Amino acid sequence: MSNGDTADDIMGATYCALCAHGYADLTMQDIADESDKSKAALHYHYDSKHELLCAFLEYLYDGFVERTDPDDGTPRERLLGLIDAVLDKPDDEDEEFGTAILEIRAQAPYEPGFRERLTRFDDYLIEQLTAILEDGIEDGSFDPELDPEDTAQFIVTVLTGAATERVTTGRPVACTKGMLTEYVETHLLAGQREVEA
Amino acid sequence: MSNGDTADDIMGATYCALCAHGYADLTMQDIADESDKSKAALHYHYDSKHELLCAFLEYLYDGFVERTDPDDGTPRERLLGLIDAVLDKPDDEDEEFGTAILEIRAQAPYEPGFRERLTRFDDYLIEQLTAILEDGIEDGSFDPELDPEDTAQFIVTVLTGAATERVTTGRPVACTKGMLTEYVETHLLAGQREVEA
C-alpha cells in the first residue's frame, strides 16, 4: 500500500469518526476503530489528533476545490453554478458532518493551524467569485458599478450563514439559494439597477 | 437576596466562565469559581450544566431582544438600525464570547433544548425584519415586489454568516455591514429596480 492510499484511508476513517462522535469527544482510538489501522499506526503517521485534523482540513480543502471548480459557461452560469456547488452538499455527505465542521470552526481561536486552514476555503471562494464577477463586468453582462471583491465576500458570508443555520436551526438552504439567485439576477446583472442621478 | 438577583449572578458567572474556558471544557465548578456561590449551591438552582446553559440561552435571548428592539424612525432607518444592532457587539462583550456561542451553536444537534432556544433568536429577528419590510412596502418606501419574509430570512442568513466568520476566520464585519447597507439601498428601496418587461 502506498503512502497515498494509507493517507486516504486515514482521512476516510477520520470522516466516519467525526460523523459518529462529533469533534469534541473524538479520540485517536475512535479514528483507528473506523480504519484497519491500530492507534499506534495512526500515531506513526500523525503525532497528535491535532496534527491529524490539520491534515484532514487540507484533505477537505482539496476535495472542495475539486468539487467547486467552476464549469465553463457565461459568468452568470458560472456564478450560479458555484453557489449551487457550495450550497448543495455532496450526495454521499452525512448530515452529521456539517455539525462536526461547525464544531471545528468554533475551535479556530483555540487550535493553532485551524484558522489558517479554514480561511483557505473562504479565500479560494472569494478568489473564484471575484474572477467570475470581473469576467462578467468585462463582457458587459454584469453591472460595471459593482465591486467584485466586496460582492464576492458578501456572497461567501451568505454561504457561511446558510451552512451555520443548517446545523444550528436546521433551516434548509432552499430559501437562501432562491434569494441568492434573485440577488444575482436583479442586483449583479447589468441594466438591473437604475442609474442614480 | 431575591431569586432574581441570584439568577442574574449565576448568569453573569456563566458568561465569565464561558469566556475564560469556552464551552467544551466548561464545568459547574468553573461557573461556581466565577460567582460567590458553591458548586452545590449552583446545583440547587440548576440540576445540571445542561439545564443551566438552557437558562443562560434564555437570559441571552432577553438581553438580545432588549438590545435590538427597533427604534422609531422610517422603515429604512429601523431596518439599518436593527442590522447595526446585531452586527455591532455590545461594547462590554468579550471577543471570546462569540466563540463560546458558536461552540454552543455547534452542539444544537446533540443537546436537547439548544436548537429550540437558538431558533428563537432567528425567529425573533425574522419577525422584526418582516414587520419593518411590510411597513416599508405599505408606506411606499420599499419595493412592493419584494417578499418580506424571504428577504428577512436572507438578511438573517447574512448576519449569521458574519458572526460565524468573526470566529472562524477573524474577518471583521465592516465589509458585511457595507454590503448589507448597499443591498438595502439599491435592492429593497422602491424605484431602484427596473420593472421587467
Chai-1 contact restraints between the chains, C-beta under 6 A:
chainA,res_idxA,chainB,res_idxB,connection_type,confidence,min_distance_angstrom,max_distance_angstrom,comment,restraint_id
A,A24,B,A24,contact,1.0,0.0,6.0,A-B,restraint_1
A,T99,B,P109,contact,1.0,0.0,6.0,A-B,restraint_2
A,L102,B,A106,contact,1.0,0.0,6.0,A-B,restraint_3
A,E103,B,A106,contact,1.0,0.0,6.0,A-B,restraint_4
A,R105,B,T168,contact,1.0,0.0,6.0,A-B,restraint_5
A,A106,B,L102,contact,1.0,0.0,6.0,A-B,restraint_6
A,A106,B,E103,contact,1.0,0.0,6.0,A-B,restraint_7
A,A106,B,A106,contact,1.0,0.0,6.0,A-B,restraint_8
A,A108,B,T168,contact,1.0,0.0,6.0,A-B,restraint_9
A,P109,B,T99,contact,1.0,0.0,6.0,A-B,restraint_10
A,L118,B,T168,contact,1.0,0.0,6.0,A-B,restraint_11
A,T119,B,T169,contact,1.0,0.0,6.0,A-B,restraint_12
A,D122,B,T169,contact,1.0,0.0,6.0,A-B,restraint_13
A,D150,B,C175,contact,1.0,0.0,6.0,A-B,restraint_14
A,D150,B,M179,contact,1.0,0.0,6.0,A-B,restraint_15
A,Q153,B,C175,contact,1.0,0.0,6.0,A-B,restraint_16
A,F154,B,M179,contact,1.0,0.0,6.0,A-B,restraint_17
A,T157,B,V158,contact,1.0,0.0,6.0,A-B,restraint_18
A,T157,B,G161,contact,1.0,0.0,6.0,A-B,restraint_19
A,T157,B,A162,contact,1.0,0.0,6.0,A-B,restraint_20
A,T157,B,T176,contact,1.0,0.0,6.0,A-B,restraint_21
A,V158,B,T157,contact,1.0,0.0,6.0,A-B,restraint_22
A,V158,B,V158,contact,1.0,0.0,6.0,A-B,restraint_23
A,V158,B,G161,contact,1.0,0.0,6.0,A-B,restraint_24
A,T160,B,G161,contact,1.0,0.0,6.0,A-B,restraint_25
A,T160,B,T164,contact,1.0,0.0,6.0,A-B,restraint_26
A,T160,B,E165,contact,1.0,0.0,6.0,A-B,restraint_27
A,G161,B,T157,contact,1.0,0.0,6.0,A-B,restraint_28
A,G161,B,V158,contact,1.0,0.0,6.0,A-B,restraint_29
A,G161,B,T160,contact,1.0,0.0,6.0,A-B,restraint_30
A,G161,B,G161,contact,1.0,0.0,6.0,A-B,restraint_31
A,A162,B,T157,contact,1.0,0.0,6.0,A-B,restraint_32
A,T164,B,T160,contact,1.0,0.0,6.0,A-B,restraint_33
A,T164,B,T164,contact,1.0,0.0,6.0,A-B,restraint_34
A,E165,B,T160,contact,1.0,0.0,6.0,A-B,restraint_35
A,T168,B,R105,contact,1.0,0.0,6.0,A-B,restraint_36
A,T168,B,A108,contact,1.0,0.0,6.0,A-B,restraint_37
A,T168,B,L118,contact,1.0,0.0,6.0,A-B,restraint_38
A,T169,B,T119,contact,1.0,0.0,6.0,A-B,restraint_39
A,T169,B,D122,contact,1.0,0.0,6.0,A-B,restraint_40
A,C175,B,D150,contact,1.0,0.0,6.0,A-B,restraint_41
A,C175,B,Q153,contact,1.0,0.0,6.0,A-B,restraint_42
A,T176,B,T157,contact,1.0,0.0,6.0,A-B,restraint_43
A,M179,B,D150,contact,1.0,0.0,6.0,A-B,restraint_44
A,M179,B,F154,contact,1.0,0.0,6.0,A-B,restraint_45
A,T186,B,R193,contact,1.0,0.0,6.0,A-B,restraint_46
A,H187,B,H187,contact,1.0,0.0,6.0,A-B,restraint_47
A,R193,B,T186,contact,1.0,0.0,6.0,A-B,restraint_48
